[in-house]
Amino acid sequence: MAKFKIIVSDPEESKSKVVELDGSRAVPLIGKRLGETIDGSVVGMSGLKLQVTGGSDKDGFPMRPSIHGGVRVSVMISKGVGFHPKREGERQRKTLRGDVITEEIIQVNMKVLEKPKKAEKPKREKKAKAKVKAEAAVERKEEAESQPKPEEAQATQAEQGTAAPAEHGGESSEEAASAAGG
């Protein structure tokens, strides 16, 4: 049975995730080619669209898109997957794997093409919420300014003849007046 190590890269977040598939879960990948788009539910990431970008076989030979089929061949190459020349015009014979996923493939590389759409609020709503919060703060400030301060409340009570008791345990103004007069 096939057993794959799937590496799913997310270019937007610059992160990757490793998923291992074996047995019947790996069967849907067999026969897929490099560059094909598959549904993420095959890999256990429902809602995503994934593209097969590469892979390697059990002996470490990389898959190359220009070699058709699921075969391992020795080819003369001058650049690209499997060979990076140090000098201009350099060529070398390399053993590479074809562009089809077979049971000999061990690692499969994929990248995220599409993510599920989130129910994101438009920017206008976010700006409107910020405006409402700012207006509410202004209203609270105006309300606090319109209410009398504690000192003002004592002064108005004293004018009406009902003074509040002194703050530091002293006598009220009425008690002081009756003690002085009588």
N, C-alpha and C positions, 0 to 999 in steps of 0.2 A: 504494500500500500504506500501511497505517496505521503510524505511528511514535509511541510514547508514552514520556513521561518519567514514571515511577512514583515517587512519594515515599511510602515506607512509614514511618509513625511508630510508635514503641513507647512508649506512655504510661507503662509501669512504669519503664523506664530513662531516659526523657526524651531519647531519641535518635531520629534519623531516618536512613534510608538511601535513596539515589537509585539506581534501576534503569532502564535504557533498554531498551525492547522495540521491535522493528521486524519487519516482514514476517510470517512465519507464527507467530512467538511472540506477536505482538500480537493476532491474530485472536480468541483466546478471550475477550478483554475486550470486544469490540464487542457491543453489545446489553445489557450489564450496566447496572443502574440504581443510583442513589445509595442506600446503605443495604443493598445486597446483600452477602452473605458469600460469599467465594470461597476456594478452596484456594491456599495459598502456592506450590505447585509451578508454577502458571501464571506467577508472577513470578520463579521461580528460588529460592524460599525454602521448600523442602519441609518439611512438618511444622507449618506455621503456618496459622492461619485468619485471613483478612484481610477487613475491611469497607471498601467503597468509601464515602468520606466527601465527596468533591468533585472539582473539577477545573476546567480552563479550556480554551477553544478556541484556535485558531491566532491570533486577534486579541486574546486576553486577556480575553474575556468569561467570567465565572464561571458554573458550573453551579448551578442552583437547584432544590431538591427539589420545590417547589410547581408547577413548570412541567413538564408531562408531554410526553414524546417527546424526540427529538434535535434539536429546532428552535432557531433563534435568534429571539427575539421581543423587542419593546419593550413593557414593561409598567409600569403605575403601581404603585409599591410604597411602603410606609411604614416598613418595617424588615426586618432579616434579611440574608441573603447578597446582596451587591452594593450595599447602601445602609445607612448608619448615620446617622440623622437627628441634627442638632445641637439642634433644638428639638422640643418635644412637638407632635405632630399634623402634622409636616412630611411631605410626600409628594413623590415625584419619579418621572419617567418614566426608566427605565433599560433598556438592552439586555442581555438575559441569555440563557443557554443552557439547554436543557431538562435533565432528569434522566437521560437515556440516553447512554451512551458511544457516539459515532460516530467516523467517520474524521477529522472535523474537530477532534476533541478532541486536544490536544497533551499536557497535563499531567493526571495522575490522582492524586488523594490517597487514601491508604489508611491504616488503622490496624490494629495487631495486636490480635486478639480473644483468641486462644488460642495458647499456645506448646506445643511437645512436652513431655511430662512427663519430667523427669529422674529417674534412679534416686537419689533423695536419701534419705539415712539419716534415720530418725526421730530426734527430739531425745532420746528415751530412750537410744538407742544411743550418742549423742555424750556424754551425761552418764555412762553406764556406762564408756566409754573413759577419760574424765577421772578417774573414781574408781579404775580399775585403774592408771593412771599414778601417781596419788597414793600408792596402796598400794605400788607397786613402789619409789617413792622412799623411803618409810619403811623398807621392808625393806633397801634398800641402806645406809641410814644406820645401822640397827641392826647390820647385818653388819660395817660398818666399825668400829663401836664395840666389837664383840665380839672383833675381831682385835687381837693385842697390838701396841703401838706399837714402833718401833725401839729406843727406850731401854729399854722393858720387856723386849724380846727379849734385849738385851745383859745385863741384870741377871739374867735367868733362866739364861743361858749361864754367867755368872760363878759363880753358885751351884752349878751342876753341875760346875764345874771346867774347862769348855771355853770360855774367854772368847774373844771375837772380837778381832782385831787392833785396836789403837787407831786412832781415826779419822784422826789427823794424822801418820801415818807413824811413830809411836813403837813401843816394844816391847810385846808382849802381856804379860799378867800372869805367864804361865809363864816367859817369857824373862827377865823382871825378877827373878823369884824365884830362878831358877838362876844368874843373874849375881851376885846378892847373896850367895847361899849358897856359891858355889863358886868 
